């Protein structure tokens, strides 16, 4: 049973990511299209997306704490309950399709809740391994990217032809399949655990090690270079947030449509897969510091091409730099934190990185919507390119000073 169960559980875990990232595509990636169609301005959209990210900041640790500490609710239970709640909220988007206070609150809860599921599904990898079967997170996450890529390729076209109710329907269906996938891995976990005396309702956390307790002030004193590096990351993630949130508005002056946006997101996600899947092999040949420098340069090139693009085809072409930008930066910085800091410091380092990226998304959402309404997509991309260039320069100057 060992090998077949290992394959089955890894496929089950991959299906959770696959259907989750499809729901993310329908809710978050097409948020601008949905809200614009409902009568919201770019400024409104920026504020809503910013509040969604703020909501996620509070929801993520709350749900994780419940899953980790509660004797009644396991990680899988919390994930399933949250998914059901989101399905109920999603039903409201079939009815509320005009700008209103009710739709604003509903969408903030829906999008914020959907974003908040990400760390739970990441942690699910560790939960499933409690039964003694190794789970490959990289493969599972890559399945998520592949499923997202396939869906968004067609979703923009369907939304333009059939209306935005297609987005709500897709989100509802994919969340239902996410729920079914969670039920499947629960059954697989119980079956694999049967002979190991492991409860499927045990608390979920990574194996705990003795770590040095340090406060934030001590962390900053010990990691001054890392704090400077985070300024560079903030600059780069500003443009990342602009392109993820306002891609439709960026390509519309070039004659782009929701169909084009779907294709851009699809190509972008698909091209991330090889780099993320084989990152460990790449990292054996090149240090995290080198890979981060390559990613910084890649981000500048990609953003600058989109800034100067005269057609949607140029924006599409810019996505082929993605394997040397986001797909390198994310795993490289996560790995660098792990190998350059002590166990106690690394926990705060990862948390700070998550905070910085979230702040970048909040700022770019708030500022980006106003800039779009006042001055247009050209000025927004000019500012995004400038932020990216500054961020890349900071990374190039300081990252080698962080020793593994």
C-alpha positions in Angstrom: 0.0 0.0 0.0 3.0 2.3 0.7 3.8 3.5 -2.8 0.3 3.7 -4.1 -0.9 5.5 -1.0 2.0 8.0 -1.3 1.0 8.8 -4.8 -2.7 9.0 -3.9 -2.1 11.4 -1.0 0.1 13.6 -3.0 -2.5 13.7 -5.8 -5.1 14.4 -3.2 -3.1 17.3 -1.7 -2.4 18.6 -5.2 -6.2 18.6 -6.0 -6.8 20.8 -2.9 -4.3 23.3 -4.3 -5.6 22.9 -7.8 -9.2 23.7 -7.0 -8.3 26.4 -4.4 -6.2 28.3 -6.9 -9.0 28.0 -9.5 -11.3 29.7 -7.0 -8.7 32.3 -6.3 -8.6 33.0 -10.0 -12.3 33.5 -10.2 -12.6 35.7 -7.1 -9.3 37.6 -6.8 -7.7 37.7 -10.3 -10.9 38.8 -11.9 -11.9 41.2 -9.0 -11.3 44.3 -11.2 -13.6 42.9 -14.0 -16.3 42.0 -11.5 -16.3 45.3 -9.7 -15.9 47.5 -12.8 -19.0 45.7 -14.3 -20.9 46.3 -11.0 -20.3 50.1 -11.3 -17.2 50.6 -9.1 -14.5 53.1 -10.0 -10.8 52.3 -10.0 -10.4 54.2 -6.7 -13.2 52.1 -5.2 -11.6 48.9 -6.4 -8.2 50.0 -5.0 -9.8 50.6 -1.6 -11.7 47.3 -1.6 -8.7 45.2 -2.6 -6.6 47.0 0.1 -9.3 46.3 2.8 -9.4 42.7 1.6 -5.7 42.3 2.3 -6.0 44.0 5.7 -8.9 41.6 6.5 -6.6 38.7 5.5 -3.9 39.9 7.8 -6.3 39.5 10.7 -8.0 36.4 9.5 -4.9 34.3 8.7 -3.4 34.1 12.2 -6.9 33.7 13.7 -7.8 30.7 11.7 -4.3 29.2 12.1 -4.5 29.7 15.9 -7.9 27.9 16.0 -6.5 25.0 13.9 -3.4 24.7 16.0 -4.8 25.1 19.5 -8.4 23.8 19.4 -9.1 20.2 20.5 -12.4 20.4 18.7 -11.4 21.7 15.3 -8.4 20.3 13.3 -6.7 22.1 10.4 -8.9 20.2 7.9 -12.0 21.0 9.8 -11.2 24.7 9.9 -10.3 24.7 6.2 -13.6 22.9 5.4 -15.8 25.2 7.5 -14.1 28.3 6.1 -14.7 27.0 2.5 -18.4 26.4 3.3 -18.8 29.9 4.6 -17.1 31.3 1.5 -19.5 29.3 -0.7 -22.5 30.8 1.2 -21.0 34.3 0.7 -20.4 33.6 -3.0 -24.1 32.9 -3.4 -24.7 36.6 -2.6 -22.7 37.6 -5.7 -25.3 36.0 -8.0 -27.9 38.5 -6.6 -25.8 41.6 -5.8 -24.3 42.8 -9.0 -24.7 46.5 -8.6 -22.6 48.9 -6.6 -23.9 48.9 -3.0 -22.7 48.8 0.6 -24.0 45.2 0.9 -21.9 44.1 -2.1 -18.8 45.9 -0.9 -19.0 44.2 2.5 -19.8 40.9 0.9 -16.9 41.0 -1.6 -14.4 42.1 1.1 -15.3 39.1 3.2 -15.3 36.8 0.2 -11.9 37.9 -1.2 -10.3 38.4 2.2 -11.5 34.9 3.3 -10.2 33.3 0.1 -6.8 34.9 0.5 -6.7 33.7 4.1 -7.0 30.0 3.1 -3.5 30.0 1.5 -1.5 29.5 4.7 -3.9 26.8 5.9 -3.5 24.8 2.7 0.3 25.3 2.8 0.3 24.0 6.4 -1.9 21.0 5.4 1.3 19.5 3.9 2.7 19.1 7.4 -0.6 17.7 8.7 -0.8 15.0 6.1 2.8 13.9 6.8 1.8 13.0 10.4 0.6 9.7 9.0 4.2 8.8 7.9 3.8 9.5 4.2 6.0 12.3 2.7 4.1 15.1 0.9 5.8 17.1 -1.8 4.7 20.7 -1.3 6.4 21.9 -4.5 4.5 19.5 -6.7 1.2 20.2 -4.9 1.7 24.0 -5.4 2.7 23.5 -9.0 -0.6 21.6 -9.6 -2.3 24.7 -8.2 -0.5 26.9 -10.7 -1.3 24.6 -13.6 -5.0 24.4 -12.7 -5.1 28.2 -12.3 -3.3 28.7 -15.6 -5.8 26.5 -17.5 -8.9 28.1 -15.9 -8.0 31.8 -16.4 -7.1 31.1 -20.0 -10.8 30.7 -20.8 -12.5 32.5 -17.9 -12.0 36.0 -19.3 -13.6 35.0 -22.6 -16.5 33.3 -20.9 -17.1 36.3 -18.6 -17.2 38.7 -21.6 -19.6 36.5 -23.6 -21.9 35.3 -20.8 -21.6 38.0 -18.1 -19.9 38.2 -14.8 -22.2 35.6 -13.2 -19.8 33.1 -14.8 -17.2 34.3 -12.3 -19.6 33.6 -9.4 -20.6 30.2 -10.8 -16.9 29.2 -11.4 -16.0 30.3 -7.8 -18.9 28.3 -6.4 -18.1 25.1 -8.3 -14.4 25.2 -7.7 -14.9 25.8 -3.9 -17.3 22.8 -3.9 -14.5 20.7 -5.5 -12.1 22.1 -2.9 -14.4 20.8 -0.2 -14.6 17.4 -1.9 -10.8 17.3 -2.1 -10.5 18.1 1.6 -12.9 15.2 2.3 -10.8 12.9 0.1 -7.5 13.7 1.8 -9.2 13.3 5.2 -10.2 9.8 4.2 -6.7 9.1 2.9 -5.1 10.4 6.0 -7.3 8.3 8.3 -6.7 5.2 6.2 -2.9 5.7 6.2 -3.0 6.5 10.0 -5.0 3.5 10.9 -2.0 1.3 11.6 0.1 4.1 13.2 -2.3 5.2 16.0 -2.4 8.8 14.7 -5.6 10.8 15.2 -6.9 12.8 12.2 -8.0 15.4 14.7 -4.6 16.0 16.4 -3.3 19.5 16.4 -1.6 20.6 13.3 1.8 22.3 13.5 5.3 21.7 12.2 7.5 19.6 14.5 8.6 21.9 17.3 12.2 22.5 18.1 13.7 24.5 21.0 14.2 28.0 19.6 15.8 31.1 21.1 13.2 33.6 22.1 14.0 37.1 20.8 11.8 40.2 20.6 11.4 42.4 17.5 14.0 45.0 18.7 16.6 42.3 19.1 15.7 40.9 15.7 16.2 44.3 14.0 19.5 44.9 15.8 20.8 41.5 14.6 19.5 41.7 11.1 20.0 45.3 9.9 21.0 44.3 6.4 17.9 42.1 6.2 15.7 45.1 7.1 17.3 47.1 4.3 16.7 44.2 1.9 13.0 44.3 2.8 12.9 47.8 1.4 14.0 46.4 -1.9 11.4 43.6 -1.7 8.7 46.3 -0.9 9.6 48.2 -4.1 9.5 45.1 -6.2 6.2 43.8 -4.8 4.6 47.2 -5.4 4.8 46.5 -9.1 3.8 42.9 -8.6 0.6 44.1 -6.8 -0.1 46.7 -9.5 0.0 44.1 -12.3 -2.0 41.5 -10.4 -4.7 44.0 -9.3 -5.0 46.3 -12.2 -3.9 44.3 -15.2 -7.2 44.8 -17.0 -6.9 48.6 -16.6 -3.3 48.5 -17.8 -4.1 46.7 -21.1 -7.4 48.4 -21.9 -5.7 51.5 -23.4 -3.8 49.1 -25.6 -7.1 47.6 -26.8 -7.0 44.7 -24.4 -10.0 42.9 -23.0 -10.9 40.5 -20.2 -10.1 37.7 -22.6 -6.5 39.1 -23.0 -6.2 39.5 -19.3 -7.1 35.8 -18.7 -4.5 34.8 -21.3 -1.8 37.0 -19.7 -2.5 35.5 -16.2 -2.6 32.0 -17.7 0.8 32.3 -19.4 2.3 34.0 -16.3 1.2 31.2 -14.0 2.2 28.4 -16.4 5.7 29.8 -16.8 6.2 29.9 -13.0 5.8 26.1 -12.7 9.2 24.8 -13.9 11.2 27.3 -11.9 9.3 26.6 -8.7 9.2 22.9 -9.2 13.0 22.6 -9.8 14.1 25.4 -7.5 16.1 23.1 -5.3 18.1 21.8 -8.2 18.7 25.4 -9.4 19.7 26.4 -5.9 22.4 23.7 -5.8 24.2 25.5 -8.6 23.4 29.2 -7.7 23.2 30.8 -4.3 20.0 32.4 -3.0 21.7 35.8 -3.2 22.6 35.3 -6.9 19.0 34.1 -7.7 17.5 37.2 -5.9 19.7 39.5 -8.0 18.6 37.8 -11.2 15.0 38.1 -10.0 15.4 41.8 -9.3 16.8 42.4 -12.8 14.0 40.2 -14.2 11.3 42.2 -12.5 12.7 45.5 -13.8 12.8 44.1 -17.4 9.3 42.8 -17.2 7.8 45.9 -15.7 9.6 48.2 -18.1 8.5 46.3 -21.1 4.8 46.5 -19.9 5.3 50.2 -19.2 6.5 50.9 -22.7 4.2 48.4 -24.4 2.4 49.6 -27.5 0.2 46.5 -27.8 -1.2 43.6 -25.8 1.2 41.3 -27.5 4.1 43.1 -25.9 2.5 42.6 -22.5 2.1 39.0 -23.3 5.7 38.7 -24.3 6.8 40.3 -21.1 5.4 37.4 -19.2 8.1 35.1 -20.5 10.5 36.9 -18.1 8.3 35.6 -15.2 10.5 32.4 -14.7 13.4 34.8 -13.9 11.3 37.2 -11.8 8.6 36.2 -9.3 9.2 32.4 -9.8 12.8 32.9 -8.6 12.3 35.7 -6.0 9.7 34.0 -3.8 11.5 30.6 -3.2 14.9 32.3 -3.0 14.0 34.7 -0.3 12.1 32.1 1.7 15.2 29.8 1.5 17.6 32.6 2.3 15.8 33.4 5.5 15.9 29.8 6.5 19.7 29.4 5.9 20.9 32.8 7.1 19.0 33.1 10.4 18.8 31.0 13.6 15.5 29.1 14.1 14.1 31.8 16.4 15.1 34.6 14.0 13.8 32.8 10.9 10.3 32.7 12.3 10.2 36.5 12.6 12.0 36.8 9.3 9.3 34.9 7.4 6.6 36.8 9.2 8.3 40.1 8.4 8.6 39.1 4.7 4.8 38.2 4.6 4.0 41.6 6.3 6.1 43.5 3.8 4.5 41.9 0.8 1.0 42.5 2.3 1.8 46.1 2.9 3.0 46.5 -0.7 -0.3 45.1 -1.9 -2.3 47.4 0.4 -0.3 50.5 -0.7 -0.4 49.8 -4.4 -4.1 49.1 -4.2 -4.9 52.4 -2.5 -2.6 54.5 -4.5 -3.1 52.6 -7.8 -6.8 53.1 -8.0 -6.5 56.9 -7.4 -3.7 57.2 -10.0 -5.7 55.3 -12.6 -8.8 57.6 -12.1 -6.8 60.8 -12.0 -3.9 60.3 -14.5 -4.4 56.9 -16.2 -2.5 53.6 -16.7 0.6 55.2 -18.2 1.5 57.2 -15.1 0.7 54.2 -12.9 3.1 52.0 -14.8 5.8 54.8 -14.8 5.6 54.9 -11.0 5.5 51.1 -10.7 8.6 50.8 -12.9 10.4 53.4 -10.8 9.5 51.5 -7.6 10.7 48.3 -9.1 14.0 49.8 -10.3 14.7 51.2 -6.8 13.8 47.9 -5.2 16.1 46.0 -7.6 19.0 48.4 -6.9 18.6 47.9 -3.1 18.6 44.1 -3.6 21.7 44.2 -5.8 23.6 46.4 -3.3 22.8 44.5 0.0 21.8 40.9 -0.7 25.4 39.6 -0.8 26.0 41.0 2.6 23.6 38.5 4.0 25.7 35.4 4.6 24.2 31.9 4.5 
